[in-house]
Amino acid sequence: MPVPVDEQGIDVRALEATGARAVVVTPAHQWPTGVVLAPERRLALIEWATRRDAYVVEDDYDAEFRYDREPVGALQGLAADRVVSIGTVSKSLAPALRIGWLLCPPALTAPITATKLRTDRGSPTLDQLALARLVESGRYDRHLRRMRTTYAARRTALVTALAAHAPEVRLTGLAAGFHAVAHLPGADADAERTVVDGARARSVGLYGMSVCRSNRATAPPQLVLGFGDVGERAIMEGIATIGDLLAGARRPGRLVAGPDRS
């Protein structure tokens, strides 16, 4: 059952009302809102898990990519007996590598190990050895530093382009990861779909926040703007192409080829 998320992260009071005994969270960079779980919410979440004899599954999916400060600390460090921390190299290296990890409380080790064995009989050995060599040699750290610079530049290009072509659009979300949230001006429930459809007609791919909501609500009108696999030039050109749409203008625009995905 989805639990409401605001600018401080997950609403622990709403979680309490569900009667759940496990919750999946992304505290370092919540998807899709882009917020970080506030310190008081973190402590409240741990208190909830302890009181309910419950577990918190911490999906640390892109914590390596923070551009304005050091990465946020993990929940697992606050309560190792209540938090299952999971991670992967799908974001940092490539999804095709299919390698992740899980740090779990001792009480869960046996059932999780048994489930892993029944599910896939193990992970590819050569891939694990190659990744281990990459980490041990320091090349993985160098790769992360290089990619942080690349992704930070792409996010800056997005911020700059919006300021130039659609200053009415408010951008939120941490300076982290590979996406940001654009808040469209006005409260028109149809604005999101109008902008998405209009942008696609100009060969610019956008994604509305409504597809990420459990009830598919289109209000407030928001967009999830991805910049992970789009170059700086394509970002600038794409935003320039749809600037009038983002700002809520209805005047016809010249069709200009832009990026084929956000």
Buried (B, 14 or more C-beta within 10 A) or exposed (E): EEBEBEEBBBBBEEBBEEEEEEBEBBBBBBBBBBBBBBEEBBBBBBEBBEEBEBBBBBBBBBBBBBBEEEBBEBBBEBBBEBBBBBBBBBBBBEEEBEBEEBBBBEEBEEEEEEEEEEEEEEEEEEBEEEBEEBEEEEEBEEBBEEBBEEBBBBBBBBBBBBEEBBEBBEBEBBBBBBBBBBBBBEEBEEBBBBBBEBBEEBBBBBBBBBEBBEEEEBBBBBBBBBBBEBBBEBBBBBBBBBBBBBBBEEEEBEEEEBBEEB
